Amino acid sequence: MALIPSQVLRLAILLSYCSVLCHYKAIEMPAHQTYGGSWKFLTFIDLVIQAIFFGICVLTDLSSLLTKGSDNQEQERQLRKLISLRDWIMAVLAFPVGVFVVTMFWALYLCDRELVYPKLLDNFIPPWLNHGMHTTVLPFILIEMRTTHHQYPSRSCGLAAVCTFSVGYILWICWVHHVTGVWVYPVLDYIGPEAKIAFFLVVTIIINIYYMVGEILNSYIWDTQKCVEDGQEKHKVD
């Protein structure tokens, strides 16, 4: 039996994301006042994705509790739709984008923090908030994957959705540069046009790889658990 019920964990994680988002939006940074506001940063978009995802998880838990033991077919149908939406967001957005934000941020930060998180930001963003945006996302999404089985879409549909998101965001930051003349991420100021194309291509490939990692990890966790449970049942019968 789990020490903390998964429903309680999901609610706690949702409240954590709400707190991080509220504190982040309350910060008066110059970048928030320019074209695109917070929405030009993938970190902020990811926080919104994670908050929406865990909000749907909590809503699913509540719906499951309310419909438990009920014979209402319409309620069951709506619950299945909610579960399908939860699983789709987990597979296509929450896991690949969340893991990408954490790994890419810290890789660039350790290489040269000025490329992604200039020291100037320390005057606005406290360390705990930085970790709330760029660190805890990974353990939170892994906890969710470990506690709940998620049904992934077909790989072709999943990868198509991930590519659509990636290309959409790349076009968005290119548009922001076109309007303002400033790249959202300082690292893009240091590379030429051809290198930028290669960089965007690599970014898209990496996010697609993370999608497949999530799919494989989800299958491994739950196939292994099923084997353990089947073995326990067989042992009881014997």
MARVO-45873 format. One record per residue: residue number from 1; residue in one letter; z, y negated, x of N, C-alpha, C in turn. Coordinates in nm, 4 decimals, always signed. Layout:
<nodes>
nr, rest, nup, nnorth, neast, caup, canorth, caeast, cup, cnorth, ceast
NUM, A, Z, Y, X, Z, Y, X, Z, Y, X
...
</nodes>
This chain:
<nodes>
nr, rest, nup, nnorth, neast, caup, canorth, caeast, cup, cnorth, ceast
1, M, +0.0000, +0.1210, +0.0848, +0.0000, +0.0000, +0.0000, +0.0000, -0.1252, +0.0877
2, A, -0.0851, -0.2216, +0.0547, -0.0960, -0.3429, +0.1355, +0.0319, -0.4251, +0.1254
3, L, +0.0699, -0.4886, +0.2376, +0.1891, -0.5727, +0.2396, +0.1727, -0.6927, +0.1467
4, I, +0.0512, -0.7491, +0.1441, +0.0212, -0.8631, +0.0574, -0.0991, -0.8258, -0.0292
5, P, -0.0880, -0.8317, -0.1604, -0.2024, -0.7991, -0.2470, -0.3242, -0.8841, -0.2121
6, S, -0.4430, -0.8247, -0.2199, -0.5664, -0.8953, -0.1838, -0.5866, -1.0183, -0.2721
7, Q, -0.5412, -1.0106, -0.3983, -0.5559, -1.1252, -0.4886, -0.4763, -1.2465, -0.4388
8, V, -0.3572, -1.2183, -0.3860, -0.2735, -1.3257, -0.3324, -0.3359, -1.3840, -0.2058
9, L, -0.3921, -1.2981, -0.1217, -0.4582, -1.3445, +0.0003, -0.5746, -1.4370, -0.0334
10, R, -0.6558, -1.3968, -0.1306, -0.7718, -1.4790, -0.1668, -0.7291, -1.6147, -0.2224
11, L, -0.6240, -1.6156, -0.3022, -0.5742, -1.7422, -0.3564, -0.5226, -1.8316, -0.2436
12, A, -0.4508, -1.7724, -0.1480, -0.3976, -1.8494, -0.0348, -0.5114, -1.9067, +0.0499
13, I, -0.6151, -1.8276, +0.0712, -0.7297, -1.8737, +0.1501, -0.8018, -1.9871, +0.0777
14, L, -0.8180, -1.9734, -0.0537, -0.8816, -2.0794, -0.1329, -0.8029, -2.2094, -0.1209
15, L, -0.6719, -2.2025, -0.1335, -0.5883, -2.3220, -0.1219, -0.5977, -2.3821, +0.0176
16, S, -0.6099, -2.2967, +0.1185, -0.6255, -2.3438, +0.2563, -0.7543, -2.4245, +0.2719
17, Y, -0.8642, -2.3727, +0.2166, -0.9918, -2.4440, +0.2253, -0.9878, -2.5755, +0.1470
18, C, -0.9224, -2.5745, +0.0325, -0.9105, -2.6984, -0.0452, -0.8343, -2.8040, +0.0342
19, S, -0.7287, -2.7608, +0.1038, -0.6499, -2.8532, +0.1858, -0.7338, -2.9095, +0.3006
20, V, -0.8077, -2.8215, +0.3691, -0.8918, -2.8652, +0.4813, -0.9972, -2.9643, +0.4333
21, L, -1.0627, -2.9343, +0.3215, -1.1659, -3.0230, +0.2683, -1.1084, -3.1593, +0.2291
22, C, -0.9921, -3.1584, +0.1656, -0.9302, -3.2850, +0.1243, -0.8926, -3.3704, +0.2450
23, H, -0.8344, -3.3082, +0.3467, -0.7969, -3.3825, +0.4671, -0.9207, -3.4325, +0.5417
24, Y, -1.0241, -3.3496, +0.5465, -1.1465, -3.3889, +0.6169, -1.2134, -3.5078, +0.5482
25, K, -1.2219, -3.5030, +0.4160, -1.2866, -3.6121, +0.3422, -1.2051, -3.7403, +0.3471
26, A, -1.0740, -3.7270, +0.3716, -0.9889, -3.8457, +0.3774, -1.0013, -3.9196, +0.5101
27, I, -1.0609, -3.8544, +0.6107, -1.0761, -3.9167, +0.7421, -1.1856, -4.0228, +0.7363
28, E, -1.1564, -4.1396, +0.7860, -1.2546, -4.2486, +0.7866, -1.3281, -4.2500, +0.9209
29, M, -1.4255, -4.1632, +0.9313, -1.5080, -4.1573, +1.0522, -1.6378, -4.2325, +1.0291
30, P, -1.6897, -4.2983, +1.1325, -1.8165, -4.3715, +1.1178, -1.9304, -4.2823, +1.0696
31, A, -1.9315, -4.1564, +1.1142, -2.0408, -4.0657, +1.0769, -2.0430, -4.0377, +0.9275
32, H, -1.9275, -4.0478, +0.8615, -1.9210, -4.0235, +0.7177, -1.9846, -4.1367, +0.6377
33, Q, -1.9988, -4.2523, +0.7019, -2.0512, -4.3689, +0.6319, -2.2022, -4.3844, +0.6491
34, T, -2.2613, -4.3037, +0.7362, -2.4049, -4.3138, +0.7624, -2.4834, -4.2240, +0.6665
35, Y, -2.6142, -4.2313, +0.6775, -2.7037, -4.1572, +0.5878, -2.6713, -4.0070, +0.5893
36, G, -2.6570, -3.9497, +0.4718, -2.6273, -3.8072, +0.4599, -2.4795, -3.7760, +0.4520
37, G, -2.3951, -3.8699, +0.4977, -2.2512, -3.8497, +0.4922, -2.2074, -3.7197, +0.5578
38, S, -2.1083, -3.6569, +0.4990, -2.0570, -3.5300, +0.5523, -2.1575, -3.4169, +0.5359
39, W, -2.2519, -3.4322, +0.4420, -2.3444, -3.3240, +0.4088, -2.4485, -3.2974, +0.5164
40, K, -2.4525, -3.3804, +0.6195, -2.5486, -3.3514, +0.7263, -2.4902, -3.2562, +0.8307
41, F, -2.3616, -3.2267, +0.8192, -2.2965, -3.1370, +0.9145, -2.2854, -2.9958, +0.8567
42, L, -2.3310, -2.8970, +0.9327, -2.3251, -2.7586, +0.8858, -2.1803, -2.7134, +0.8674
43, T, -2.0891, -2.7661, +0.9489, -1.9479, -2.7309, +0.9348, -1.8967, -2.7659, +0.7948
44, F, -1.9291, -2.8853, +0.7474, -1.8841, -2.9273, +0.6142, -1.9506, -2.8432, +0.5059
45, I, -2.0801, -2.8189, +0.5201, -2.1514, -2.7353, +0.4228, -2.0885, -2.5972, +0.4177
46, D, -2.0539, -2.5432, +0.5354, -1.9910, -2.4115, +0.5406, -1.8548, -2.4121, +0.4718
47, L, -1.7771, -2.5183, +0.4920, -1.6471, -2.5278, +0.4252, -1.6635, -2.5254, +0.2734
48, V, -1.7641, -2.5959, +0.2238, -1.7909, -2.5968, +0.0797, -1.8320, -2.4571, +0.0332
49, I, -1.9172, -2.3911, +0.1119, -1.9600, -2.2548, +0.0783, -1.8394, -2.1612, +0.0701
50, Q, -1.7529, -2.1695, +0.1717, -1.6354, -2.0811, +0.1749, -1.5422, -2.1099, +0.0578
51, A, -1.5216, -2.2377, +0.0261, -1.4337, -2.2737, -0.0850, -1.4908, -2.2234, -0.2179
52, I, -1.6218, -2.2402, -0.2375, -1.6862, -2.1915, -0.3592, -1.6760, -2.0398, -0.3673
53, F, -1.7014, -1.9729, -0.2541, -1.6971, -1.8268, -0.2517, -1.5577, -1.7744, -0.2894
54, F, -1.4533, -1.8285, -0.2232, -1.3197, -1.7801, -0.2531, -1.2733, -1.8247, -0.3918
55, G, -1.3280, -1.9359, -0.4410, -1.3001, -1.9761, -0.5778, -1.3553, -1.8733, -0.6760
56, I, -1.4771, -1.8245, -0.6496, -1.5370, -1.7219, -0.7342, -1.4586, -1.5907, -0.7216
57, C, -1.4092, -1.5607, -0.6000, -1.3271, -1.4407, -0.5806, -1.2017, -1.4462, -0.6676
58, V, -1.1343, -1.5605, -0.6665, -1.0126, -1.5775, -0.7468, -1.0465, -1.5692, -0.8958
59, L, -1.1566, -1.6303, -0.9355, -1.1992, -1.6247, -1.0756, -1.2302, -1.4807, -1.1164
60, T, -1.2914, -1.4046, -1.0259, -1.3209, -1.2641, -1.0520, -1.1925, -1.1839, -1.0699
61, D, -1.0940, -1.2117, -0.9826, -0.9650, -1.1427, -0.9939, -0.8998, -1.1714, -1.1289
62, L, -0.9028, -1.2986, -1.1712, -0.8432, -1.3352, -1.2993, -0.9171, -1.2700, -1.4154
63, S, -1.0495, -1.2691, -1.4073, -1.1307, -1.2084, -1.5134, -1.1056, -1.0584, -1.5216
64, S, -1.0929, -0.9935, -1.4057, -1.0653, -0.8496, -1.4029, -0.9305, -0.8197, -1.4667
65, L, -0.8327, -0.9061, -1.4383, -0.6989, -0.8882, -1.4949, -0.7002, -0.9059, -1.6469
66, L, -0.7751, -1.0069, -1.6930, -0.7780, -1.0360, -1.8364, -0.8568, -0.9324, -1.9166
67, T, -0.9580, -0.8721, -1.8520, -1.0417, -0.7754, -1.9242, -0.9958, -0.6312, -1.9033
68, K, -0.8913, -0.6131, -1.8235, -0.8422, -0.4778, -1.7964, -0.7955, -0.4108, -1.9258
69, G, -0.8518, -0.2943, -1.9535, -0.8155, -0.2209, -2.0743, -0.8873, -0.2683, -2.1984
70, S, -0.9736, -0.3693, -2.1842, -1.0464, -0.4214, -2.2998, -1.1760, -0.3436, -2.3209
71, D, -1.2154, -0.3278, -2.4459, -1.3401, -0.2589, -2.4800, -1.4522, -0.3575, -2.5126
72, N, -1.4297, -0.4858, -2.4865, -1.5290, -0.5888, -2.5181, -1.6453, -0.5785, -2.4194
73, Q, -1.7605, -0.5378, -2.4679, -1.8777, -0.5175, -2.3826, -1.9306, -0.6482, -2.3246
74, E, -1.9205, -0.7560, -2.4020, -1.9691, -0.8848, -2.3542, -1.8852, -0.9336, -2.2369
75, Q, -1.7545, -0.9166, -2.2441, -1.6671, -0.9542, -2.1329, -1.6977, -0.8724, -2.0087
76, E, -1.7215, -0.7442, -2.0280, -1.7560, -0.6573, -1.9153, -1.8874, -0.7008, -1.8513
77, R, -1.9823, -0.7402, -1.9349, -2.1127, -0.7851, -1.8835, -2.0985, -0.9136, -1.8035
78, Q, -2.0174, -1.0071, -1.8536, -1.9955, -1.1326, -1.7818, -1.9208, -1.1087, -1.6509
79, L, -1.8277, -1.0138, -1.6516, -1.7540, -0.9811, -1.5295, -1.8476, -0.9221, -1.4250
80, R, -1.9386, -0.8370, -1.4666, -2.0346, -0.7776, -1.3721, -2.1240, -0.8850, -1.3113
81, K, -2.1635, -0.9846, -1.3927, -2.2442, -1.0958, -1.3411, -2.1661, -1.1752, -1.2365
82, L, -2.0394, -1.1971, -1.2642, -1.9541, -1.2718, -1.1716, -1.9372, -1.1961, -1.0402
83, I, -1.9192, -1.0654, -1.0501, -1.9061, -0.9827, -0.9289, -2.0358, -0.9840, -0.8486
84, S, -2.1487, -0.9779, -0.9183, -2.2786, -0.9820, -0.8495, -2.2984, -1.1148, -0.7766
85, L, -2.2582, -1.2247, -0.8417, -2.2685, -1.3561, -0.7787, -2.1778, -1.3633, -0.6567
86, R, -2.0550, -1.3140, -0.6698, -1.9601, -1.3111, -0.5579, -2.0179, -1.2346, -0.4393
87, D, -2.0728, -1.1179, -0.4671, -2.1267, -1.0340, -0.3590, -2.2478, -1.0988, -0.2928
88, W, -2.3317, -1.1643, -0.3729, -2.4518, -1.2287, -0.3182, -2.4136, -1.3440, -0.2256
89, I, -2.3182, -1.4263, -0.2678, -2.2751, -1.5389, -0.1842, -2.2111, -1.4883, -0.0557
90, M, -2.1329, -1.3826, -0.0657, -2.0708, -1.3242, +0.0529, -2.1777, -1.2789, +0.1522
91, A, -2.2757, -1.2062, +0.1026, -2.3775, -1.1469, +0.1898, -2.4692, -1.2516, +0.2524
92, V, -2.5165, -1.3451, +0.1714, -2.6228, -1.4359, +0.2144, -2.5707, -1.5653, +0.2770
93, L, -2.4531, -1.6125, +0.2336, -2.4043, -1.7416, +0.2811, -2.2700, -1.7342, +0.3523
94, A, -2.1675, -1.6851, +0.2846, -2.0317, -1.6926, +0.3385, -2.0178, -1.6228, +0.4736
95, F, -2.0672, -1.5000, +0.4853, -2.0517, -1.4280, +0.6121, -2.1443, -1.4807, +0.7215
96, P, -2.2776, -1.4813, +0.7019, -2.3638, -1.5241, +0.8134, -2.3454, -1.6689, +0.8555
97, V, -2.3318, -1.7597, +0.7604, -2.3158, -1.9010, +0.7942, -2.1781, -1.9247, +0.8556
98, G, -2.0749, -1.8614, +0.7986, -1.9403, -1.8778, +0.8521, -1.9277, -1.8287, +0.9950
99, V, -1.9797, -1.7093, +1.0217, -1.9732, -1.6541, +1.1566, -2.0573, -1.7375, +1.2534
100, F, -2.1718, -1.7849, +1.2069, -2.2574, -1.8684, +1.2913, -2.1866, -1.9971, +1.3306
101, V, -2.1230, -2.0639, +1.2352, -2.0540, -2.1905, +1.2643, -1.9455, -2.1694, +1.3695
102, V, -1.8656, -2.0640, +1.3544, -1.7559, -2.0386, +1.4482, -1.8092, -2.0067, +1.5878
103, T, -1.9026, -1.9128, +1.5968, -1.9513, -1.8687, +1.7282, -2.0338, -1.9768, +1.7983
104, M, -2.1196, -2.0454, +1.7248, -2.2028, -2.1482, +1.7860, -2.1185, -2.2677, +1.8303
105, F, -2.0236, -2.3080, +1.7461, -1.9385, -2.4220, +1.7815, -1.8619, -2.3955, +1.9103
106, W, -1.7929, -2.2819, +1.9166, -1.7094, -2.2560, +2.0331, -1.7904, -2.2243, +2.1582
107, A, -1.9106, -2.1678, +2.1398, -1.9973, -2.1430, +2.2557, -2.0405, -2.2752, +2.3185
108, L, -2.0835, -2.3701, +2.2340, -2.1247, -2.5010, +2.2846, -2.0044, -2.5816, +2.3338
109, Y, -1.8923, -2.5678, +2.2659, -1.7705, -2.6405, +2.3037, -1.7252, -2.5982, +2.4439
110, L, -1.7266, -2.4681, +2.4704, -1.6836, -2.4180, +2.6008, -1.7843, -2.4530, +2.7102
111, C, -1.9114, -2.4644, +2.6714, -2.0153, -2.5011, +2.7682, -2.0036, -2.6493, +2.8033
112, D, -2.0041, -2.7346, +2.7015, -1.9885, -2.8798, +2.7185, -1.9569, -2.9382, +2.5820
113, R, -1.8316, -2.9711, +2.5586, -1.7899, -3.0147, +2.4265, -1.8626, -3.1386, +2.3777
114, E, -1.9123, -3.2216, +2.4714, -1.9831, -3.3431, +2.4312, -2.1123, -3.3114, +2.3566
115, L, -2.1624, -3.1893, +2.3716, -2.2858, -3.1495, +2.3044, -2.2659, -3.1284, +2.1551
116, V, -2.1414, -3.0986, +2.1158, -2.1181, -3.0646, +1.9754, -1.9951, -3.1318, +1.9156
117, Y, -1.8957, -3.1637, +1.9984, -1.7700, -3.2193, +1.9483, -1.7142, -3.3172, +2.0510
118, P, -1.7719, -3.4380, +2.0578, -1.7295, -3.5365, +2.1584, -1.5794, -3.5657, +2.1521
119, K, -1.5226, -3.6014, +2.2671, -1.3787, -3.6295, +2.2745, -1.3376, -3.7421, +2.1807
120, L, -1.4320, -3.8281, +2.1460, -1.4028, -3.9376, +2.0537, -1.3468, -3.8857, +1.9212
121, L, -1.3920, -3.7652, +1.8802, -1.3481, -3.7102, +1.7526, -1.2007, -3.6729, +1.7521
122, D, -1.1420, -3.6564, +1.8711, -0.9984, -3.6253, +1.8790, -0.9138, -3.7378, +1.8197
123, N, -0.9695, -3.8590, +1.8166, -0.8982, -3.9723, +1.7594, -0.8950, -3.9688, +1.6065
124, F, -0.9826, -3.8862, +1.5487, -0.9929, -3.8787, +1.4032, -0.9463, -3.7442, +1.3474
125, I, -0.9793, -3.6360, +1.4198, -0.9536, -3.5010, +1.3690, -0.8421, -3.4351, +1.4494
126, P, -0.7281, -3.4038, +1.3870, -0.6194, -3.3361, +1.4583, -0.6583, -3.1921, +1.4922
127, P, -0.5962, -3.1325, +1.5935, -0.6312, -2.9955, +1.6349, -0.6239, -2.8926, +1.5223
128, W, -0.5205, -2.9022, +1.4359, -0.5066, -2.8025, +1.3295, -0.6247, -2.8085, +1.2327
129, L, -0.6768, -2.9299, +1.2089, -0.7899, -2.9448, +1.1187, -0.9174, -2.8928, +1.1841
130, N, -0.9316, -2.9154, +1.3135, -1.0461, -2.8619, +1.3863, -1.0489, -2.7097, +1.3762
131, H, -0.9336, -2.6454, +1.3950, -0.9281, -2.4993, +1.3848, -0.9505, -2.4532, +1.2403
132, G, -0.9062, -2.5334, +1.1446, -0.9306, -2.4997, +1.0052, -1.0786, -2.5008, +0.9708
133, M, -1.1551, -2.5834, +1.0428, -1.2994, -2.5931, +1.0182, -1.3797, -2.4948, +1.1025
134, H, -1.3311, -2.4665, +1.2237, -1.4136, -2.3924, +1.3199, -1.3553, -2.2612, +1.3712
135, T, -1.2348, -2.2246, +1.3285, -1.1743, -2.1024, +1.3815, -1.1326, -2.0047, +1.2720
136, T, -1.0492, -2.0508, +1.1793, -0.9936, -1.9596, +1.0788, -1.0983, -1.9056, +0.9818
137, V, -1.2163, -1.9680, +0.9792, -1.3243, -1.9193, +0.8920, -1.3547, -1.7725, +0.9210
138, L, -1.3567, -1.7361, +1.0489, -1.3925, -1.5994, +1.0882, -1.2891, -1.4964, +1.0419
139, P, -1.1596, -1.5127, +1.0762, -1.0635, -1.4124, +1.0270, -1.0541, -1.4070, +0.8749
140, F, -1.0705, -1.5218, +0.8085, -1.0639, -1.5224, +0.6620, -1.1753, -1.4374, +0.6015
141, I, -1.2970, -1.4524, +0.6527, -1.4095, -1.3784, +0.5951, -1.4011, -1.2308, +0.6305
142, L, -1.3432, -1.1984, +0.7472, -1.3238, -1.0581, +0.7854, -1.2158, -0.9933, +0.6997
143, I, -1.1116, -1.0688, +0.6666, -1.0078, -1.0179, +0.5766, -1.0681, -0.9836, +0.4406
144, E, -1.1531, -1.0728, +0.3903, -1.2169, -1.0492, +0.2609, -1.3063, -0.9258, +0.2661
145, M, -1.3806, -0.9096, +0.3741, -1.4683, -0.7933, +0.3867, -1.3873, -0.6640, +0.3934
146, R, -1.2704, -0.6721, +0.4576, -1.1873, -0.5518, +0.4726, -1.1166, -0.5145, +0.3422
147, T, -1.0845, -0.6112, +0.2597, -1.0071, -0.5827, +0.1392, -1.0930, -0.5559, +0.0157
148, T, -1.2188, -0.5974, +0.0189, -1.3043, -0.5836, -0.0994, -1.4430, -0.5341, -0.0603
149, H, -1.4904, -0.4331, -0.1320, -1.6268, -0.3855, -0.1077, -1.7262, -0.4780, -0.1762
150, H, -1.8293, -0.5176, -0.1016, -1.9322, -0.6072, -0.1557, -2.0675, -0.5367, -0.1550
151, Q, -2.1367, -0.5469, -0.2665, -2.2681, -0.4863, -0.2795, -2.3736, -0.5810, -0.2245
152, Y, -2.4397, -0.5410, -0.1158, -2.5415, -0.6260, -0.0543, -2.6746, -0.6113, -0.1275
153, P, -2.7558, -0.7179, -0.1308, -2.8908, -0.7061, -0.1883, -2.9789, -0.6250, -0.0938
154, S, -3.1020, -0.6003, -0.1344, -3.1947, -0.5314, -0.0430, -3.2114, -0.6178, +0.0817
155, R, -3.2352, -0.5536, +0.1947, -3.2400, -0.6296, +0.3200, -3.3492, -0.7363, +0.3181
156, S, -3.4646, -0.7039, +0.2594, -3.5744, -0.8014, +0.2570, -3.5359, -0.9245, +0.1746
157, C, -3.4724, -0.9028, +0.0599, -3.4297, -1.0163, -0.0239, -3.3197, -1.0957, +0.0451
158, G, -3.2273, -1.0254, +0.1081, -3.1175, -1.0927, +0.1773, -3.1663, -1.1783, +0.2921
159, L, -3.2545, -1.1228, +0.3742, -3.3075, -1.1976, +0.4883, -3.3931, -1.3152, +0.4430
160, A, -3.4672, -1.2968, +0.3330, -3.5487, -1.4064, +0.2799, -3.4591, -1.5227, +0.2358
161, A, -3.3461, -1.4900, +0.1725, -3.2531, -1.5938, +0.1278, -3.1889, -1.6656, +0.2462
162, V, -3.1516, -1.5885, +0.3493, -3.0911, -1.6475, +0.4696, -3.1914, -1.7395, +0.5395
163, C, -3.3163, -1.6948, +0.5504, -3.4200, -1.7776, +0.6127, -3.4430, -1.9059, +0.5340
164, T, -3.4410, -1.8956, +0.4016, -3.4602, -2.0133, +0.3167, -3.3503, -2.1153, +0.3418
165, F, -3.2257, -2.0678, +0.3500, -3.1144, -2.1584, +0.3783, -3.1301, -2.2214, +0.5158
166, S, -3.1617, -2.1399, +0.6167, -3.1726, -2.1891, +0.7542, -3.2825, -2.2941, +0.7673
167, V, -3.4002, -2.2627, +0.7155, -3.5121, -2.3563, +0.7237, -3.4814, -2.4828, +0.6443
168, G, -3.4180, -2.4671, +0.5285, -3.3815, -2.5832, +0.4476, -3.2884, -2.6769, +0.5219
169, Y, -3.1896, -2.6203, +0.5925, -3.0960, -2.7053, +0.6663, -3.1648, -2.7714, +0.7862
170, I, -3.2514, -2.6983, +0.8539, -3.3244, -2.7552, +0.9677, -3.4114, -2.8724, +0.9227
171, L, -3.4811, -2.8541, +0.8111, -3.5637, -2.9634, +0.7569, -3.4766, -3.0828, +0.7176
172, W, -3.3573, -3.0556, +0.6675, -3.2665, -3.1615, +0.6265, -3.2234, -3.2454, +0.7459
173, I, -3.1824, -3.1806, +0.8574, -3.1379, -3.2608, +0.9721, -3.2556, -3.3306, +1.0399
174, C, -3.3765, -3.2720, +1.0278, -3.4950, -3.3413, +1.0795, -3.5242, -3.4655, +0.9963
175, W, -3.5023, -3.4557, +0.8657, -3.5222, -3.5715, +0.7783, -3.4201, -3.6802, +0.8097
176, V, -3.2955, -3.6408, +0.8329, -3.1915, -3.7372, +0.8685, -3.2304, -3.8099, +0.9968
177, H, -3.2854, -3.7365, +1.0936, -3.3312, -3.8004, +1.2187, -3.4475, -3.8942, +1.1924
178, H, -3.5368, -3.8518, +1.1029, -3.6523, -3.9365, +1.0695, -3.6072, -4.0686, +1.0078
179, V, -3.5041, -4.0637, +0.9234, -3.4559, -4.1831, +0.8547, -3.3721, -4.2713, +0.9471
180, T, -3.2844, -4.2098, +1.0252, -3.1870, -4.2861, +1.1040, -3.2233, -4.3011, +1.2515
181, G, -3.3102, -4.2101, +1.3013, -3.3424, -4.2116, +1.4441, -3.2357, -4.1474, +1.5300
182, V, -3.1363, -4.0857, +1.4666, -3.0247, -4.0226, +1.5389, -3.0146, -3.8762, +1.4977
183, W, -3.0013, -3.7890, +1.5979, -2.9816, -3.6473, +1.5690, -2.8372, -3.6221, +1.5285
184, V, -2.8197, -3.5336, +1.4318, -2.6856, -3.5002, +1.3835, -2.6009, -3.4424, +1.4959
185, Y, -2.6628, -3.3593, +1.5814, -2.5907, -3.2944, +1.6912, -2.6405, -3.3486, +1.8246
186, P, -2.5491, -3.3980, +1.9093, -2.5878, -3.4573, +2.0388, -2.6724, -3.3666, +2.1262
187, V, -2.6552, -3.2347, +2.1128, -2.7302, -3.1415, +2.1966, -2.8810, -3.1594, +2.1797
188, L, -2.9240, -3.2032, +2.0618, -3.0670, -3.2194, +2.0348, -3.1264, -3.3404, +2.1071
189, D, -3.0409, -3.4300, +2.1558, -3.0892, -3.5452, +2.2318, -3.1301, -3.5067, +2.3735
190, Y, -3.0847, -3.3912, +2.4189, -3.1065, -3.3518, +2.5583, -3.2262, -3.2586, +2.5776
191, I, -3.2926, -3.2211, +2.4693, -3.4049, -3.1280, +2.4819, -3.5309, -3.1881, +2.4212
192, G, -3.6470, -3.1458, +2.4731, -3.7749, -3.1973, +2.4283, -3.8216, -3.1352, +2.2979
193, P, -3.9362, -3.1822, +2.2446, -3.9875, -3.1323, +2.1166, -4.0098, -2.9810, +2.1137
194, E, -4.0726, -2.9280, +2.2221, -4.0989, -2.7839, +2.2260, -3.9684, -2.7059, +2.2304
195, A, -3.8735, -2.7565, +2.3079, -3.7427, -2.6898, +2.3181, -3.6681, -2.6948, +2.1849
196, K, -3.6859, -2.8045, +2.1112, -3.6217, -2.8143, +1.9801, -3.6753, -2.7067, +1.8858
197, I, -3.8070, -2.6868, +1.8876, -3.8673, -2.5839, +1.8025, -3.8112, -2.4469, +1.8390
198, A, -3.8034, -2.4211, +1.9703, -3.7483, -2.2935, +2.0170, -3.6017, -2.2802, +1.9758
199, F, -3.5272, -2.3897, +1.9861, -3.3854, -2.3899, +1.9497, -3.3677, -2.3583, +1.8013
200, F, -3.4473, -2.4237, +1.7165, -3.4377, -2.3990, +1.5724, -3.4767, -2.2549, +1.5389
201, L, -3.5769, -2.2029, +1.6100, -3.6190, -2.0647, +1.5876, -3.5076, -1.9674, +1.6253
202, V, -3.4447, -1.9922, +1.7388, -3.3346, -1.9061, +1.7843, -3.2186, -1.9125, +1.6859
203, V, -3.1875, -2.0324, +1.6372, -3.0790, -2.0497, +1.5397, -3.1063, -1.9660, +1.4146
204, T, -3.2296, -1.9717, +1.3655, -3.2665, -1.8951, +1.2461, -3.2538, -1.7455, +1.2717
205, I, -3.2985, -1.7014, +1.3885, -3.2897, -1.5587, +1.4234, -3.1436, -1.5146, +1.4304
206, I, -3.0592, -1.5974, +1.4913, -2.9173, -1.5627, +1.5049, -2.8507, -1.5472, +1.3682
207, I, -2.8781, -1.6399, +1.2768, -2.8183, -1.6302, +1.1436, -2.8660, -1.5035, +1.0726
208, N, -2.9932, -1.4677, +1.0914, -3.0445, -1.3435, +1.0328, -2.9764, -1.2213, +1.0937
209, I, -2.9502, -1.2276, +1.2239, -2.8788, -1.1176, +1.2899, -2.7383, -1.1039, +1.2326
210, Y, -2.6729, -1.2182, +1.2090, -2.5380, -1.2135, +1.1521, -2.5397, -1.1563, +1.0103
211, Y, -2.6478, -1.1818, +0.9378, -2.6592, -1.1199, +0.8049, -2.6584, -0.9679, +0.8177
212, M, -2.7391, -0.9160, +0.9111, -2.7468, -0.7708, +0.9287, -2.6162, -0.7133, +0.9825
213, V, -2.5479, -0.7907, +1.0691, -2.4164, -0.7477, +1.1182, -2.3193, -0.7332, +1.0016
214, G, -2.3206, -0.8312, +0.9113, -2.2338, -0.8250, +0.7938, -2.2651, -0.7044, +0.7069
215, E, -2.3938, -0.6778, +0.6870, -2.4351, -0.5636, +0.6053, -2.3881, -0.4326, +0.6679
216, I, -2.4074, -0.4201, +0.7986, -2.3674, -0.2977, +0.8697, -2.2158, -0.2819, +0.8705
217, L, -2.1453, -0.3927, +0.8968, -1.9994, -0.3882, +0.9009, -1.9415, -0.3524, +0.7646
218, N, -1.9967, -0.4104, +0.6588, -1.9514, -0.3800, +0.5232, -1.9688, -0.2316, +0.4918
219, S, -2.0856, -0.1774, +0.5278, -2.1126, -0.0355, +0.5034, -2.0200, +0.0532, +0.5855
220, Y, -1.9989, +0.0159, +0.7113, -1.9129, +0.0959, +0.7992, -1.7697, +0.1005, +0.7477
221, I, -1.7155, -0.0162, +0.7104, -1.5772, -0.0230, +0.6619, -1.5582, +0.0628, +0.5380
222, W, -1.6486, +0.0503, +0.4435, -1.6268, +0.1172, +0.3157, -1.6743, +0.2613, +0.3155
223, D, -1.7730, +0.2968, +0.3976, -1.8099, +0.4383, +0.4117, -1.6991, +0.5144, +0.4818
224, T, -1.6376, +0.4498, +0.5844, -1.5264, +0.5124, +0.6552, -1.4073, +0.5314, +0.5635
225, Q, -1.3774, +0.4281, +0.4845, -1.2636, +0.4363, +0.3929, -1.2865, +0.5444, +0.2888
226, K, -1.4106, +0.5563, +0.2407, -1.4420, +0.6577, +0.1409, -1.4217, +0.7972, +0.1984
227, C, -1.4619, +0.8154, +0.3258, -1.4440, +0.9454, +0.3914, -1.2957, +0.9793, +0.4043
228, V, -1.2149, +0.8771, +0.4377, -1.0703, +0.8979, +0.4507, -1.0098, +0.9368, +0.3172
229, E, -1.0506, +0.8642, +0.2116, -0.9965, +0.8921, +0.0782, -1.0389, +1.0300, +0.0299
230, D, -1.1649, +1.0677, +0.0574, -1.2124, +1.2012, +0.0182, -1.1347, +1.3086, +0.0931
231, G, -1.1059, +1.2823, +0.2215, -1.0309, +1.3784, +0.3014, -0.8892, +1.3952, +0.2495
232, Q, -0.8275, +1.2830, +0.2048, -0.6927, +1.2894, +0.1501, -0.6899, +1.3661, +0.0190
233, E, -0.7925, +1.3443, -0.0649, -0.7997, +1.4157, -0.1904, -0.8169, +1.5664, -0.1677
234, K, -0.9014, +1.5997, -0.0696, -0.9241, +1.7408, -0.0383, -0.7964, +1.8055, +0.0134
235, H, -0.7216, +1.7312, +0.0949, -0.5955, +1.7822, +0.1508, -0.4950, +1.8091, +0.0378
236, K, -0.4907, +1.7198, -0.0629, -0.3988, +1.7372, -0.1744, -0.4353, +1.8612, -0.2547
237, V, -0.5673, +1.8840, -0.2749, -0.6119, +1.9991, -0.3492, -0.5768, +2.1288, -0.2767
238, D, -0.5968, +2.1270, -0.1430, -0.5649, +2.2461, -0.0634, -0.4144, +2.2726, -0.0635
</nodes>
